[in-house]
Amino acid sequence: MYIGVTNEIAKRIHEHKTSLVAGFTSKYHVNLLVHIETFNDIRDAIFREKCLKKWNRAWKLKLIEKTNPDWTDLAGSPLEVYPPTGGRG
């Protein structure tokens, strides 16, 4: 599983799908977008990323399967479907 932050989702999807950038995703062929969260403030996104990276695999699986039980590739989905999830609260 790969967790990351970007402000250019289309570019990041392209990089992952084509293994354009060397690294974890190209090495392990991680190229399905199965969960997405959007934020209005990059600091909130980075905070959430750091939290999720500390989660164990079971928690991450539960999060994905809660909103995407079939693990459908969301790469082609319009981002309007994913409104900002908020801040650090």
SVG drawing of the C-alpha trace seen along z (x, -y; Angstrom):
<svg xmlns="http://www.w3.org/2000/svg" viewBox="-20 -26 34 32">
<polyline fill="none" stroke="black" stroke-width="0.4" points="0.0,0.0 1.2,-3.5 0.0,-6.7 1.0,-10.0 0.0,-13.7 -0.2,-15.7 -1.7,-18.9 -1.7,-17.5 -3.8,-14.3 -3.9,-13.8 -0.1,-14.0 0.4,-11.7 -2.0,-9.1 -0.2,-9.2 3.1,-8.7 1.9,-5.7 0.0,-4.1 3.1,-4.4 5.7,-3.7 7.3,-7.0 9.0,-7.7 11.4,-5.2 10.4,-4.3 8.1,-2.2 5.1,-2.4 7.0,-1.4 9.0,1.3 6.0,3.0 3.5,2.1 1.2,0.2 -1.1,-1.6 -4.7,-1.4 -6.2,-4.4 -8.6,-2.9 -9.0,-5.6 -8.8,-9.4 -9.3,-12.2 -9.2,-15.9 -8.3,-18.8 -8.5,-22.6 -5.2,-23.1 -2.0,-21.2 -1.0,-21.2 -4.1,-19.2 -3.4,-16.8 0.2,-16.2 -1.0,-15.7 -3.5,-13.1 -0.8,-11.4 1.5,-11.1 -1.3,-9.7 -2.3,-7.1 1.3,-6.0 1.4,-5.1 -1.7,-2.9 -1.4,0.9 -2.4,2.7 -5.7,3.9 -6.9,0.4 -6.0,-0.8 -7.8,2.1 -10.9,1.3 -10.8,-2.4 -10.6,-1.4 -13.3,1.3 -15.6,-1.1 -15.9,-3.4 -14.7,-1.1 -15.5,2.5 -14.8,3.8 -11.4,1.9 -12.6,0.2 -9.8,-1.9 -10.9,-5.5 -8.4,-7.0 -11.0,-7.9 -13.6,-9.2 -14.3,-12.9 -12.8,-14.6 -16.1,-16.4 -17.2,-13.1 -14.6,-13.6 -15.3,-16.8 -12.8,-18.1 -12.8,-16.0 -11.9,-18.9 -9.0,-19.8 -7.3,-18.4 -10.4,-19.2"/>
</svg>
